Amino acid sequence: MSLSLVLFLVFCIGKVLGNFSVIVIGAGPSGIAAATKLLQHSVNVTVLEAENRIGGRINTVKFGDGLVELGAEYCHGEVGNIVKELVNGYDLLEPNFNYLNGEIYYSNGSKLDHGFVREMQDLILSENKEENYDTRGKSIGEVFMHKYNSTLVEKYKSDENKLKLLKEGLHFAERSILISEGSFSWFDASADSDWLECPGNQTLVWKGVGYKTVLEILMKSYPNPDEKLPLDDKLFLNSKVTKINWGEKPIKVHTSDKVYSADYVIFTPSIGVLKAGSDLFTPSLPPKKHKAIDSIGFAGVVKLFLRFPVKWWDDNDKYFAFFWSDDDLKSENFPEGPRKNGKSWVTQLLDLSRVGHNTNVWMIWISGEMVPEIEQLPIETLKKGVNFTLEKFLGKDYNITEIGEVLRSGWVTNENFRGTYSFTRNGLYQKGVSYQNDLAEPLEGLFFAGEATNPVHFATVHGAIESGHREARRILDPRNKN
C-alpha cells in the first residue's frame, strides 16, 4: 500500500471519528448552526463571539412586559424554510396582522382613501418583473417608477388631486421597499437577483417567545433543557477576532488576549465586517474573494420600540403608516437632528405598528440614507422627533400620550455587524454569476458561512442557518482535504 493512500485513509478515519478541531467565528444563526451540527458529530469545536451575547442579528430582548426583536423579525415562508421546519410541532409561530387593514395618514392629519392607497400598496408588494420591459441592469427604483407611471399615473392622469398624491407617494413607496431590501436607496438595489421566496406566509411572527427560540432548538435547550448540547464551555463571548492566519497549519486565530489554533475555521460574521476587514486575513484573501465581498450590497434599517405608560389608541388599532406631502417633506417644523436633501430625519419614519404579546408597546420601522445618523441620535431628540411625527399625523384623531421607554437598534454603527442584511447591488447582477457562491467557496482550511453566502436565501435567518449547516457538512465530508 502506498504512503499517500495510508495518509488518506488516516485522514478519512480521523474525520469519521471527529478527530480534528474547528473554530467557528461568530455565534449568530449560521455560527450556532455550524457548531451544533459539528458537536453532534463529536468534533472538537470552539466558538468565538465578539459580542457579549449569542444570536448575531437575532437579538430578542425584554422590553415592556414582553419581548421585542431588535434584529430579525419574521419567519419568511413555510415550505422549504428550515426555521419553520425546526419549530414544527411546537406551536411557536403565528401570522402577523395584515397591515393592509391599517390606516394610512397624510401629514395634514387626515386619513387617505383605503381603495386608492391599496392600489399603491399592491404595486409595492408586486414582483419587479413586467411584461415587455427589460429589467436588466436596472434598479428596483427604476423598475418601480416605470410600473408606477405605466399603471397608476396613467390611470389617474386626469385626476389632479390623485396625481399629486401619486407623486408624493414615491417617498412612501421607497421607504416601504427599503425595509425589505435593506439598502439606503432603491437605486442601490438591483431589480434582478437570484433570491427565491419560500412559499407560504412571509410574515410569521413569534408567539411571545422570541426568535431566540430557534437558536435554543438548534442547541437542543428547547424544549427540554436537559438535552442541551455541550456548547457552553466551548463558547467564548467578548472574543473579537483580530487576525486569522490561514497560511499556517494549524490555522491561528487571534483575539485581543489569546491565540487559538484549529485544523479548520468557519468565518460567519456579516459581509459588512468582511468589507471593513481587509487586514483581517493573513495571507490576504484572493482577488476572487475580494471581488465577491465588494459586489454584495450591505446597508441597514432601524427598528425603534416605544412603550406608552398611558394608552391613547383604540383596541382594534394595530397599524398606522405615515404619508408625507411634498410641502411637509421639505418643511423645517422639526429642526433638531440630521437633514439630507432638505428633508428632516423624521421623514424617514415609515409606520407605527403594535407589538404582539406586549402591552402598550409599538414599533417604528426606519429606512433610508439617514439610518446611520438616526442610530446615533440622543434619545431625547429621538423622543421629540417621534412625538412630533405622531402629533402631526395622528393628533387630530387621537390624544397622543407621553412616550415612556425607548429602545433602538444600532446595527449599522456597530462595528461587529455594520448593517442588517445583504442585497444584490444594482449593475452587478449577471445571470449565471453568483457572488454569494464565490464568497462561500472554501480556501485551504478556511470556510465561509452567513446569510450573504447563501445564493438564493440571502438576507434571511433560514438562509443563514442553511449556510452554517452547509459548511459543517463540507468539513465533515471525508473527501474534503482542504
ABEGO torsion letter per residue (X at the ends): XBAAAAAAAAAAAAAAAGBBBBBBBEABAAAAAAAAAAAAAGBBBBBBBABABBGEABBBBBBEABBBBABBABBBEABGBAAAAAABGAGABBBBBBAAABBBBBAAGBBBBAAAAAAAAAAAABBABBBGBBABGBBAAAAAAAAAAABAAAAAAABAAAAAAAAAAAAAAAAAAAAAAGBABAAABBABBABBBBBEBABBBBBGAEAAAAAAAAAGAOABAAABBBAAAABBBGBBBABBBAABOBBBBBBAABBBBBABBBBABBAAAAAABAAABOBBBBAAAAAAAAABBBBEBBBBBBBBABBABBAABABBBBBBBAAAAABAABABEBBBGGBBAAAABABBBBBBGBBGBBBBBBBEAAAAAAAABBAAAAAAAAAAAAAAAAAAABBBBBBBBBBBBBAAABAAAGEABBBBBBGABBBGBBAAAAAABBBBGBBBBEAAABAAABGBAAAAAAAAAAAAAAAABAABAX
